[in-house]
């Protein structure tokens, strides 16, 4: 006697197969480099149906574990390097699935002047707003959180995530992504207990807005712990 066909509702987590397909289409549109498995999008597509089913099957059963993230060093203008994390194609699809479920809940919480990583917004939109406002303001205050991605506390980040979703599988996989190790160029594996690699979709989805526009009207110098501040006169 043949086994009954497995239905989505038979899985511990209710994840739509169509969401996995949509996630793949988004990842393909964004292109991107291969991860530690050296599998390109073209390679992934050689068994597209099977690979997408594997992602859905593992995510919906709770057995999906992310592979290490490939570390790429990007030189900084001021010296030193910034570590960019490149997940595998399959992992980017899995992350996009989670983002598609979580983003509608957190998107309304962002400040109107927040442009980074938000749907329908770009760096050019932020530049256009700055260009418009520079005609009415004499001062520009530039703030940058020092080592934000490198030092973010996992427990605090998860508390923020749990406040905006009751989907246990979303929380489960975000926990696993946070501790997924980095694989350096030389092949060495680096465990992580804090921070999140830049380049991860989860980094983008969970980076909180930190704009403080209230300082722009009256403050000409500013000192914040862990923050680099540049004050420039526009006149």
N, C-alpha and C positions, 0 to 999 in steps of 0.2 A: 504494500500500500504506500503510495507516494505521500510525502509530507505536505501539509497545507502551506500555501504560499504565505510568506511572512509579511505582515502588514505593519504600517508605521505605528499603529496603536499598540502593537505587541511589544514595543521597545520601552525601556524604562523612561526615556526622555522623548517627548513629542517634538521632533524636529522635522520640518517639511523637506521632502526630497527636492521640491522646486526651489526652496531657498538655497540649497547647495548648488543647484544649477545656476541660479542667479548670481551667487557668490563667485562661481567660476568665471562667468561672463564679465564680471567687474574686474577680477584679477587679470584676465586676459587683456581687457581694454587698457589696464594700467601698465601692462608689460612687466618689466622688472627682470632682474638677474636670477640665476639659479642659486639654490641654497647649498647646504653641505652635501647633498646627494648628487649635485651637478646636473639635476634634471631640469631642463628648460620647459617652457610652456608647450613647445612643439613636441618634446619627448612625452610630456604628460598626456597630450592629446592622442598619442598612438593607441592608448587604451582608455579613451576618455570615459566611456560608460562604466567600465570596471573600476577606474580610479575614483570617479565621483561616488559610485556606490560604496566603495571601501571607506571613504571619508564619512558618508552619511551613516553607514552601518556602525562604525566605531564611535562616532559622536553620539548617536542616539542610544547606544548600549552602555555608554560611560567608559569605554575602553580606549578612547583616543588619548595618546600621549605624544606631545610635540617632540620632534627631534631637536638636536642642538641648533643654535642659530649661528650662521656663518658671520664672523666678525671681519669687517672691512675698515681699515684706517683711512680717515679723510683728514688731510692737513688743514689746520686752522690758519687764518691770516695772521693772527698774533703769535703764532708758534704753537707747537704741540700738535696733537691729533685728536680727532673726535671719532669715537667708535660707532660705526653704523652696523646695525644688525640686519642680516638678510635671511629671512625664513625661507624654507623650501616652498615650491609652488603649492603643494598640497596643504602645507601649514597656513599659507596665506589665504587659501580658500576657506579653511576651517575658521581662521580668525575673522574673515569677512562674514561668515555665517553668524558668529556671535555678535559682531558689530551691527548687523542688520536687525537683530532682535533687541539690542541694547540702545542703539542710537536714538530711536524715537522717544525714549524716556528721558535721556540726558540732554538732548539737543535744546529743548525749551529752557534749560537752566542756565545756558551760557549768556554772557553779557552781549548786548547788541553790537558792541565794538570789538568782539572777539572774532577773528577771522581764521585763525590757524586750524586746519584739519576739519573744518565744518563743511557740510554738504552745500553746494551752490555758492560757495565763497572761495576766493583765491587771494593770493598775495597782491595781485593787481587791484583787487577791490580795496584792500587796505591802503595801498598807495594812493588810489583815487580819493579816499576819504582824507588821508593826510594832506594831499595837495589842496583840497577844498578848505580844510581847516587852517592851513598855514597862513591864509590871507586874513584870518581874524584873530590869530594868536601870535604873540611875540616869542614864546618860549616852547621848547620841545624837551620833554623828559623821557629818556630812553632807559628802560629797566630790563635787566636780564637776570633770571634766577640762576645763580652759580651752581653748576653740576646738578641741575634739577633731575635729569634723566638718570644720572649715575647714582644718586643717593636717595631717591624716593623710598619711603617706608612702605613695605608691602602690606603690613597690617592696616595702616591708615588708608591706603588706596582701596583695599578690599572692603573696608567699612563704608567708604563712599559708594562703591559699586553696589553693595548690598542694600543701600538706602534707595536705590533706583530700580531694582529688579528683584522679583521673587522667584526667578527661574534658577533653580539650583544647578542646572547643567552649565549655565552661563558663568556662574560663580566658580564652579568646579574647574572649568577649562581656563578661566583667567588665572586661577591659582597655579595651575600647571604651567601656563605660559610665563608667568612671572619668575618661576624658578628654573625654567629651561636653560641649560648651560650654553655658554658661548664656545664656539670652536675657532681658535685663532688660525692665522694663515699657516703656521707651522704644524697644525693638526692637534695641538694641545687643547684640552677641554678645561674650561674655567667655570666652576660652580658659582651660583649667584644667590645671595640672601637679601639683596636690596637692589633698587634701581631697575630700570627696564631699558633694553637697547633701543636707541633711536632707529627708526625704520620699521619697527613693528606696528602693525595695525592697532594692536591693543594700546600701545603707547599713545597713538593719535586719539583713540576713542576716550581715553581716561585722563588725559592731561587736563587739569582744571584751569579755567580761565583765571588769570591773576592780574588783569588790568586794574589799575587804581586811578581812574580819571580824576578823582577828587583832588589829587595832588597838583594837577596841572594849573589850577586857577590861582593858587597862592604860594606854592613852594618853588623856590629857586635852587635850593640845594637839598639833597635828601640822602639819608644814610640808613640803609636797611641791612641787617645781619644776613650775610650770604647772598647779597644782591649787588650787582655792579650797576652803578647809576651814572649816566652822562646827561648833563644839562647843557643845552645849547641855545643861544640867542638867535632868533630867526631874522631879526630886523636888518 
